[in-house]
Amino acid sequence: MQPEAAMRPLKIAILAMGGEGGGVLVDWIVQTAERQGLHAQSTSVPGVAQRTGATIYYVEILPLIRGTVETPIFALMPTPGDVDVVIASELMEAARAVQRGLVTPDRTLLIASSHRVYALQEKMAMGDGRMDSSAFRAQCERASRQLVLQDFAAVAEKAGSVISASLFGALAAAALPGLPRDMCEEAIREGGVGVAPSLKAFAAGFLAGTDARSEDGEARPSGLIRVDPRLACLAQRIERNYSPSTHAMLHAGIAKTSDYQSTDYAKLYLDKMDEVHRLEAARGDGSFRLTNDVARHLALWMSFEDLPRVAELKIRKSRFERVRQEIGAAPGQVVRINEYFHPRLEEIADTLPPALGRFVLRSRLVNSLLGPLTRNGRVVRSSSLVGFLVLYGVSRFKAVRKYSLRYRHEMSEISDWLGRIASAASHDYDLACEIAQCQRLIKGYSDTHARGMRNFKSIMSVIAQLPAVDAASRLKQLREAALADEGGTALEAVMKSMAPGDSSRDFGQVQARSLA
């Protein structure tokens, strides 16, 4: 008679998304068990409503040799509260497993990758729509008996394989019945495809899995900030003149603006930050919150997306390499990349000198000639010679960007924004910080940029009307409302609630001025 514990199968639930090799991982687990003569069964329920189609795989293994017991009847789906091991290929999937009740503190070993694949709702948000990863980690830690949380995607990538191999290694590190390391490796060899990189990723995952301590998933500070040699003088200026708590943000700012345009442009960025820093010294509360907020958002605004910038990013070597890596292209395999563009006439005029750009926008003849050509989007194959040269030619307009209509307009708006921050800081430091964060509304290009700028101007125009006692909190409420939807409906509703008497009329006037 077998002990009752031995008669209970090992129950493993795997949550993986499309393209991550979840099915392969299940096959390896089943093959490992069956090679030892054990009973094993796997099922799967594909999902189509998640990011790339999240699938729940379920495996049961009875760690007894066939013939020594009657053929068992296995379950087809995991039951909440009755799962021994949950493997999640991404942090949110781990949290979903907890939410479903598959992870329990008295029983479940949770093996999860700490990286994120953002959901569509997170990407679509006008502001920072990302979920709080720290909350996911805390939830997983509380809910599980033991948590093995590492960036298994990075582990696999470094080995030149996919995440299923590194997760398999972490599972083997748990030393569960029926899954010894040598037999797991043999199952990979039997697969016959990508054996060497899979074994390498397996070994790295095994090593990472032996450390069962939960890691926070965030990048560790190295203690030293790497600086482009061309920016050494600006970096020294930062180290010399600014508080250490602002160094990281400022270094990121000069790196971004120099990459966007030139070293001189990064110097212009730092010149503007010097004014903010002087303001901080005179009016700040010692936290340097305003300097950090402006440093971040000024760099983003000065790196506004225009046609040359978009074209430049599309043809960078690093982007071609990333695309090949993401789709798992083999060396020598041909990859074709089609880019979709829909530049409006306004974007074309923005790249021209101010006088010529305004003429193009106002001329009915030009609009009638060029309008039909810009009404629909265009597909450009950046991986072809012709497509690459077209994008390269557009990107070269970067050299004359400082003389364009768009540049003049953006610099004017930036100066006005910085002026509002300086004015607010003289009497309300918190309000100045909130004004700095309103730059979050401005992003992208074409219609996206136009909508964000419209909402930004709407909010800026009513700052003077906010009650002094809680102006900062009111402004934050307006900004969050503007980030809630693209059409401005939520913003209009908040404006009405703040000024019930005539806010509807005022908001209509503000919107009209913003569109003008």
N, C-alpha and C positions, 0 to 999 in steps of 0.2 A: 504494500500500500504506500503510495507516494505521499509525502507531507503536503498539507493543504497549500502552503506557500509555493511549493514547486508546481502545483497544479494551476496556479494563477498565471495567466499570460502577461508578458511585458507589453505595455500599451504605449505606443509612440504616436503623437500627432505632429504633423509637419505643416507649417503654413508658409507657402512660398508664392512668389509672383512669376508671371510668365517670363521665360528666358533665363531663369536662375537655376535650372536643372533640378527642380524638386522631384520630378519623376525619376530622374537618374539616381538621386539620393535614395529614394524608396527602393529602387531595383537593387542597389548595392546592399542595403540593409537586409532585404529578403534573401538575396544570394548568399550573404554571409551566414544567415541562419540555416538555409537549406543545405549548404555545403557541409554542415556539421550534422545533418540528418534531423534537424529540428522542424517542428511545425511552424509555418509562418503564412501570413496572409496580408495583402495590401489592398486598399480601396482609395478612391479619390473622388472629390466633389469639386469640379471646376467652378470658378466664379468669374463673372464677366462685368460686374459692376464696380470693381475696384480699379486701382491705378492702371495695372496692365493685366488684370485678370488674376486675382489672388485665389489659389487653390488650396484646399485642405486635403492633405494625404493622411491616411491612417494605416498603421501597421500593428499587428499583434503577433507576438512570438511566444510560443510555449517552449520553455527551455528543457524539453524532454525529448529523447530520441524516438523517432517514429517506430511504431511497433511495440513500444513498452506501455503505451496507453492507447485508449480508443481515440479515433480521429476527433479532434475537438471541433466545436462549432464556435467560430469567431464572430465578433460583432462587425458591422459594416461601417459604423460611424463612431467617433469618440463621444463619450458621455460625460457631461460636466461632473467634476468631482471624482472621476474614475480614470485618470490619465497619469502614467508614470513619468513620461518625458514629453515635453513640448519643445519643438525646434522651430524658431521663427527666423526668417531670412532678413528681417528688417524690424526696427524698433517699434513702429506702429503696429505691425502684425503681432508682435509679442503682446502689446497692450490689448489688441483685439482678442487674443487668446485668453487673457485675464478676464476681460469683459464677458466673454462667453462662458466663463466658469471652468475652462479646461485646466487652469492652473490653480492648485490648492497648496496652502502652506504646510500641510501635514504629509504631502506625498510627492509633489511634482518637482522634477528637475527641469528648469527652464534654461535652454540654450538659445541665445539670441544674438544677432548682430546689432551693434550699436549705431550703425549708419542709418540714414533716413532716405527714403524715396518719397518725395513729397506728393501728396494727394492733389487732385485737380483743383479742389476748393482752396487749398493752400497756395497754389500757383496763380489762381485767378484773382485772389484778393488784391485790391488796389494798394493796400499797405503791406506790412509784413504779416502775411497770413499763416505763418508756420506755427504748428502746435508746439507746446512747451515740452521739449525732449526730457528735461529733468523730471517733469511730472510723470512721464511714461516710465522712466527708470525707477523712480520711487515706488510706483504702483507695482512694477514687476518684482521688485525686491520684497515688498510686503506680502505679495500673493504667493510666492514660490517657496518651496522647501530649500532650494539652492538655486542661485542664479549665476550662470556663466555668461557674462556680457562682454564681448570684445568686438572690434570692427573686423568681422570675418570677411567682409567684402574686400577690404584693403589687404588682408592676409592673402586671399585668393588672387587678387590682382597682381600682387608682388610676385607670386609664384607663376603667373601667366595662365591661371586656370579660372574656374567659376566658383561661386560661393558654395555650391553644393559639396565640393570636395573638402573645403576647410571646415564646414559644419559637420561633415562625416568624421573628420579627425577629432573634433571636439566631442562628438558622441562616443567615439572609441575611447577617449580619455576618461570617460565616466566609469569605465570598467563594469559595464552592465552584463548580466548573464546572456550568453549567446552572441556577444559582440566583441571578441578579443581582437587586439590590434592586428595581429598577423593575418587573421582570416578576413578582416576588413580590407587590408591591402591586397589580398589575393582576389577579392571581389572586384576591385578596381582594375587589376591586371586582366581579369577575364573579360572586362568590357571591351578592351582592345582599341579604344579611341581616346587619344589624348592622355595616354597612360602616364608618361613621365611628368607633365605639369600637374596632373591630378594627384599623383603620389606626393609631389613636392608640396602642394597646397594641403593635402591631408596631413602631412607631417607638421607643417606650420600650424594648422588648426589643432592638432593634437597637443602641441606645445602650448598654444594659447589657452586651450581648454583645461590644462592641468592647473592653471591659476583660476580658481573659482571665484575670486573676489570680483565684485562688480566694479567696472570702471565707468567713469562719468562720461565717456564718449567725446569729451571736448579736447581740443588741441592743447598740449602742454606748452607753457612758455619756455623758450629755450634759454632765456636769460640775456640773450644778445639779439639785437634786431639787425637782420641782414640789410645792407644798404647798397644800392647800385652805385658803383664808383663815380658815375657822372653826377650823382646827387650828394656827394660827400660834403660839399660846402653847406648845402641846405640842411643836411643831417646834423652837422656840427652846430649850426645856428639853432636848431631845435633843442639840442642837448644843452646849449649854453643859456638860452633865453626862456625856456618853458619848463613848467613843472613836470617831474617825471611821470605823473599820472596822465599826462596828455601826450607823451612821446609816441606811444604805439599808434594812436589815431592820426597824429600829424605825419608820422613816417608813411603810413598807408596813404595819406592824402597826397603827399608829394610824389609817391610812386604812381598813383593813379593818374594825376594830372600830367606828369611827364610822359607816361605811356600814351595818354590821350593826344598830347600835342608836342611838347618839347620841354627841355629843362628850364627855359625862360618862362614857360607857362606855369611850371611848378613854383618858380620864384614869385610870380604874380600871385599865386595861391597863398604862399607864405606871407607875402606883403599884406594881403587882406586879413590873414589870421593875426598878424602883429597888432592890428587895430583892435581886434576882438580881445586879444590877450591884455592889452592896456586897459580895456574896459573891464575885464575880469579883475585885474589888480585893484581897480578903483571901486568897483561895485559888487564884486563877487562875494560868495559866502564861504570861500575856502575849499569848496568841493571841485572846482574847475569844471563843473557840469556844462556851463555855457560854452567854454572853449572846446570841449569834446564834442558837444552837439553840433556846433557850427563847423568844426573841423571835418566832421563826417559829411554833413549835408552840403557844405560848400564844395567839397571835392566832387560829390555826386552831381551837383548842378553844373559846375564848370566842365564836367565831362558829358554834357548833354548829347543825346543821340541824334545825329543828323545823318544824311546819306553817306558822306565819306566814312563816318565812324562805323555804321552798319556794314558797309562794304568791306572795310578793313578787317573787321572781326570775322567775317565770313571766309576770308582767304588766308587766315593765319595758319601756319604749320601746326601749331598746337591744336587747333580746332580739327584739322584733318586727322591728326593722330587720335584725338579723343573720340571722334566718330568711329574710326576703325576699331578702337578699343571697346567702345560701347556695344557695337554689333558683333564683336568677336571675329573680325575678319582675319583670315590667315595671311601670313606673309606672301606677297605676290598676288593675292586675290584682288580682283578689280572691284572698286567701290565707286558707285556713281551717286553724287549728291546733288539734289535739286533744291534750289533756294526759291522761296516765294517772296516776291516783292510787290508792294502796292504803294509806291510813292505818289502823293498827291501833287498837284501843281504847286501848292504852297511849299512843299519840301524842295522842289526844284528851284523855285524862286529864292528860297532861303540860302542856297549855296552861291548866289550871285552877289555882286556888289550892291549896297543898299539902294542906290538910285535905280539901277537896272532891275533889281528884284521887285521894287515897288511898282515899276512900270509894267512888268509882267503880270503882277497881280491885278492891276487896275485896267489893263488894256482888254477891251472886249474882243479885239481881233486875235490877240495872242491866246486868250481863253478859248475862243472858238476853234483855233487851230490845234492847240495842245490839249484842251480838255478831253476830247475823245481818246487821246493816246494814254491818258492817265486815269481813265475811268475804271479800267479793270486791272487786276494784278498781272504780273509777269513772272514766268518761271525761268530762272537762270541756272544752268548746270555748272556749279562752281568747280566741279572735278574735271571739266573739259577745258581745253586750251582756250577756246573762244570765250566761254563763260568766265574763266579765271581772268582773262585780259580785260573783259568788260568791267568786272568788279575792281580789278586793280586800277583801271583808269579812273573810276569814280572815287576810289579811296585816295587818289593823289590830290584831290581837291582839298585835302587836309592842309596842304602847304599854304593855301590862300584863305583858310577858314577865318582868320582874324580880320579879314577885310569883307566878310560876308554880311548879308542882312540879318541872318539868324544870330551871328555872334554879337552884333551890335544890340539886337533886341534882348538877348539873354543877359548880357553884361549890364544893361540898363535895369532889368528886373532884379538882378542880383544886388546891385547897388541900392535899389529901393528896399529890398529885403533886409540887407545889413543895416541900413539906416533905421528901419523900424525896430530892429533888435537893439541898436544903440539907444534909441529914444526910450524904449521900454525899460532897459536895464537901469536907467537913471532913477527910476522910482519903483520898479517891480521886477526883481531878478527872475522870479518864477515865470512871469509873463514873457520875458525875453527868451527864456529857454523853450517855452511853448511855441513862440513865433519861429524859432530856429527849426523846430521839428515839423513845422508845416510844409517844409520843402518835400516831405515824404509824398505829398500829393502830386508832385511833378515827376513824371517818369516816361520812359519810352519815346516814341516818335509818332508822327501822323495823328490819327484820331485819338489815340490814347493820350498823347501829350496835350492835345487841345482840350480834352475833357479835364485833365488834371489841372492845367493852367487856369481854366475857367473857374473851377472850384477854389483854387488857391486865391485868385483875385477876389472872389466873392467874400472869402473869409477875411482877407487883408483889409477890405473896404469897411468892415464893421468893427474892427478892433477898437477904434476910438469910441464906439457906442457902448462897449461892454462896461458894466459897473466895476468900479475900481476895487471894490472889496473882494471880488472873486473872479477877476478878469482871466487869470491863468486857467482856472478850472473850466470856465465857460468856453475859452478858446480851445482847450483840449476836447471838450464835448463836441464842438463844431468840427474839429479836424477828424475825430473818430467817425462822426456821422458822414463826412465827405468820403472817407475811406470805405464806408460800408457798402456803397453802391456807386456805379458809374454814372447813372443818370442824374444824380443830385437830389433825388426825392427825399432821402433821409436828411440831407443837409437843409433842405427847404423846411422840413417838418421841425427840425430843431430850432431854426431861425424863427419860425412862427411861435414856437413855445416860449422863446426868450423875449419876444416882443409881440404879444398878441394883438396889439392895436393896429399897427401898420406894417408889420414885418413882411406880409405877402407882397405889398406894393414895393417895399424897399428891396426885397429879394429879386423881384422882377427887374427892377432898375439895375441892380448889381449884375444880374445875369446878362442883361442887354449890354452893359458897359464892357463886361468880360469878353463878349463875343465880337465887340466892335473892333 
